Amino acid sequence: MNQQQPIRPSKNLQDQRVRRTFHVLLKALEKLLCEMPLEELTIKKICETAHIQRTTFYQHFHDMHDFLDWYILQKQNEFRSFASSSITSREPHDAYLEVAQCTMRYLSRNERLVKRLMNTQINGKPLFELYVTTCVDELKEKLNHLPEVEKHAGNTPISFLAEFYVGGLISVFRWWIVNDKPVTEEEFMNYLRLRVERMD
């Protein structure tokens, strides 16, 4: 997206006022994304919703693109933190299912926003994918530290496996969310478990 460096000196993150500003901006953006298309959002609307001055916004961000870059990074970090304590298995298939279950819990907690993000694009790419595909990195990281994966992977690169597994996962999650959860979480995981077991 925007190639400019963001105006966010790390030392400012220790400032409680700065942390509060970032928090209210993030919440304002998410509230507005649930109410209107991204194309209709303006810095003015975000600042009004966050109850901060536009000058304060520009102390931290160059423009809307910079702000959205920061937002995506926050959501990816949030998911990564959420996932890191949830994925513990040393078996590749079990690790994949743990990623799936972790992602499902995360999406369910943010369901309204996730639905909105499915129809939101940044530079031609759905924001939903930017929001969720962090699990590719999480799965790749887990697989790279599982010696057992070698006997399952053969000559297949770990990065290929991660993209393959998570690509399918994103598709079925999109189906599940868009169709208002036509099956329960338990049924969803059972279907997924059956598919994974048949990959051997």
CORCORCOR-V613692 format. One line per field, one symbol per residue. ss: DSSP state (H for helix, E for strand, C for the rest). psi: psi as a letter, one per 40 degrees, with the letter a starting at -180 (. if undefined). burial: + if it has 24 or more other C-alpha atoms within 12 Angstrom, else -. Layout:
ss->???
psi->???
burial->???
This chain:
ss->CCCCCCCCCHHHHHCHHHHHHHHHHHHHHHHHHCCCCHHHCCHHHHHHHHCCCHHHHHHHCCCHHHHHHHHHHHHHHHHHHHHHCCCCCCCHHHHHHHHHHHHHHHHHHCHHHHHHHCCCEECCEEHHHHHHCHHHHHHHHHHHCCCCHHHHHCCCCHHHHHHHHHHHHHHHHHHHHHCCCCCCHHHHHHHHHHHHHCCC
psi->bheihigghdddeehddddddddddddddddddediiddeiidddddddefiiddddeddidadddddddddddddddddddddeeheiehddddddddddddddddddfddddddddehihfehhddddddededddddddddehdedddddbehidddddddddddddddddddddffgeiidddddddddddddee.
burial->-----+--------------++-+++-+++++++---+--+++++++-++-+-+-++--+++++++++++++--++--++-+++-+++--++++++++++++++-++--++-++++++-+-+----++++++++++++++++++-+--+--------+--+++-+++-++-+++-++----------++--++--+----
